[in-house]
């Protein structure tokens, strides 16, 4: 049998093995991508998303010049999971010259494009952000099954920015996507979801970050409401409004020695159907939105402070309050249902 020289044989064998190994890795990736794109089992899609968002295509010689980034795997996973959740009022754009995924809302008539930004610290996960403003709307960890919404960024983008330029109806698909995505992930995979400003449960008391309590916070809301068809009414330790469709908005405090001025303030939205959030109120009622945009320099709906770099001193205060729960017993008051001027 005629053979190559021993040195050349080893060289060729090594060459073949390295190429075969590289091609094998590429084929494995292609199989995962194909399954992610076509699987009809949500749990399989979630598992594949976990694998793809934490993997890298480490080939030695074979170069794949156009690849999806880790951020794009998050977007692919989001698209698949939203399809299972039956959310469809969005589109994914793909430029012709590169593999890069951008989410847009066709009905939204203000400039807005969304991508994921991979978190580079040891916690992993990724942020869903609007590119033009760099606002991070939520954090998503596939590994720890967590979604944390960012109340401050959502308010900045949707209330302070978009609402001044377009109608609520055109903004609503974005709100629906965020809310329905969180609910689907919680129901299907047992996710821990911090909805904060998106929460719609009637008995939910929105936790607030209190930098200080300015005098006249309710007086200023009263002045703004006086120019509307709604009237601010007194309730225990606060005030409230009855809006359209019997939606009640309450602003009140409970006594808490660990809070600023010993008062822990809350917002509450009640509609009897668990379907209206504080964000809905801000978008639907301009005078409340205007009031909140001014007052949130002192008091605003809280997001996870360690995730979104909010005031860490407030987080410390909450931890201290939890440590003292056996000795500090705040007085919790339940505001009574409001009555309209017609009923009184």
Residue pairs with C-beta under 8 A, 6 or more apart in sequence:
3 9
4 12
18 60
18 61
19 61
19 62
21 60
22 59
22 60
22 61
22 62
23 62
25 57
25 58
25 59
26 57
26 59
26 62
26 64
29 55
29 57
32 48
32 51
32 52
33 52
33 68
35 44
35 48
36 45
36 48
36 49
36 52
36 76
36 77
36 80
37 76
37 80
39 45
39 48
39 80
42 81
42 84
42 188
42 189
43 188
43 189
45 77
45 80
45 81
45 84
46 77
46 81
46 142
46 189
48 77
49 73
49 74
49 76
49 77
49 80
49 142
50 142
50 143
52 70
52 73
52 76
52 77
53 70
53 73
53 74
53 77
53 118
53 126
53 142
54 70
54 124
54 143
57 64
57 67
66 98
66 99
67 99
68 76
68 99
68 101
69 99
69 100
69 118
70 118
70 126
71 101
71 115
71 116
71 117
71 118
71 126
72 99
72 100
72 101
72 116
74 116
74 118
74 126
74 128
74 140
75 92
75 101
75 102
75 103
75 115
75 116
76 101
77 142
78 103
78 116
78 128
78 181
79 92
79 103
81 181
81 184
81 185
82 88
82 90
82 177
82 180
82 181
82 184
84 184
84 188
85 180
85 181
85 183
85 184
86 180
87 176
87 177
87 180
87 181
89 105
89 106
89 107
89 173
89 176
89 177
90 103
90 104
90 105
90 106
90 173
90 177
91 103
91 104
91 105
91 106
92 101
92 102
92 103
92 104
93 101
93 102
93 103
93 104
93 113
94 100
94 101
94 102
100 115
101 115
102 113
102 114
102 115
102 131
103 113
103 114
103 115
104 112
104 113
104 114
105 112
105 170
105 173
105 174
107 169
107 170
107 173
108 162
108 166
108 170
108 171
108 173
108 174
109 166
109 170
110 161
110 162
110 165
110 166
110 170
111 132
112 130
112 132
112 157
112 162
112 174
113 130
113 131
113 132
114 128
114 129
114 130
114 131
114 137
115 128
115 129
115 131
116 126
116 127
116 128
116 129
116 140
117 126
117 127
117 129
117 136
118 125
118 126
119 125
119 126
119 127
119 139
123 141
124 141
124 143
125 139
125 140
125 141
125 142
125 143
125 144
125 146
126 139
126 140
127 136
127 137
127 138
127 139
127 140
128 136
128 137
128 138
128 139
128 140
129 135
129 136
129 137
130 137
130 157
133 156
133 157
133 161
135 150
135 153
135 154
135 156
135 157
136 150
136 153
136 308
137 149
137 150
137 153
137 154
137 157
137 178
138 147
138 148
138 149
138 150
138 178
138 182
139 146
139 147
139 148
139 150
139 304
139 307
139 308
140 146
140 147
141 147
144 192
145 185
145 189
145 190
145 191
145 192
146 191
146 192
146 193
147 181
147 182
147 185
147 191
147 192
147 193
147 194
148 193
148 194
148 303
148 304
148 307
148 308
149 178
149 182
149 193
149 194
149 195
149 196
149 197
149 198
149 303
150 303
150 307
150 308
151 196
151 197
151 300
151 301
151 302
151 303
152 300
152 301
152 303
152 308
152 310
153 308
154 178
154 197
154 198
154 279
155 197
155 279
155 282
155 292
155 293
155 296
155 300
155 301
158 171
158 174
158 175
158 279
158 283
159 279
159 282
159 283
159 289
159 292
159 293
160 293
162 171
163 171
163 282
163 283
163 286
163 289
168 283
168 284
171 283
175 198
175 279
175 280
175 283
178 198
179 195
179 198
179 200
179 277
182 191
182 193
182 195
182 198
183 193
185 191
185 193
186 192
186 193
194 303
194 304
195 277
196 206
196 207
196 301
196 302
196 303
197 206
197 277
197 278
197 279
197 301
198 277
198 279
199 206
199 277
199 278
200 269
200 274
200 275
200 276
200 277
200 280
201 274
202 268
202 269
202 270
202 271
202 272
202 273
202 274
204 268
204 269
205 266
205 267
205 268
206 266
206 267
206 268
206 269
206 278
206 301
206 302
207 266
207 301
207 302
208 264
208 265
208 266
208 267
208 299
208 300
208 301
208 302
209 299
209 300
209 301
209 302
209 305
209 310
209 311
209 314
210 259
210 260
210 264
210 265
210 298
210 299
210 314
211 260
211 297
211 298
211 299
211 311
212 260
212 261
212 298
213 260
213 261
213 263
213 265
213 298
213 299
214 295
214 298
217 251
217 295
217 298
217 299
218 232
218 238
218 239
218 251
220 291
220 294
220 295
221 232
221 239
221 251
221 288
221 291
222 232
222 239
224 287
224 288
224 290
224 291
225 231
225 232
225 241
225 287
227 287
228 285
228 287
230 241
230 242
230 243
230 285
231 241
231 341
232 239
232 240
232 241
233 239
233 240
233 241
233 242
233 338
233 339
235 250
235 252
235 335
235 336
235 338
236 252
236 333
236 335
236 336
237 252
237 253
237 254
237 263
237 333
237 335
238 250
238 251
238 252
238 253
238 265
238 335
239 250
239 251
239 252
240 248
240 249
240 250
240 251
240 252
240 335
240 338
241 248
241 249
241 288
241 338
242 248
242 338
242 339
242 340
243 249
243 281
243 284
243 285
244 284
245 271
246 271
246 272
247 269
247 270
247 271
247 276
247 281
248 268
248 269
248 270
248 271
248 337
248 338
249 267
249 268
249 269
249 281
249 288
250 266
250 267
250 268
250 269
250 270
250 335
250 338
251 265
251 266
251 267
252 265
252 266
252 268
252 333
252 335
253 263
253 264
253 265
253 266
254 263
254 264
254 266
254 330
254 331
254 332
254 333
255 262
255 263
255 264
255 330
255 331
256 262
256 263
256 264
256 321
256 328
256 330
257 328
257 330
258 264
258 317
258 320
258 321
258 324
258 328
259 265
259 317
259 321
264 330
265 299
267 278
267 301
268 335
269 276
269 277
269 278
269 280
269 281
278 301
281 288
282 288
282 289
282 292
283 289
292 300
302 310
302 314
303 310
304 310
305 311
305 312
305 314
305 315
306 312
306 315
321 328
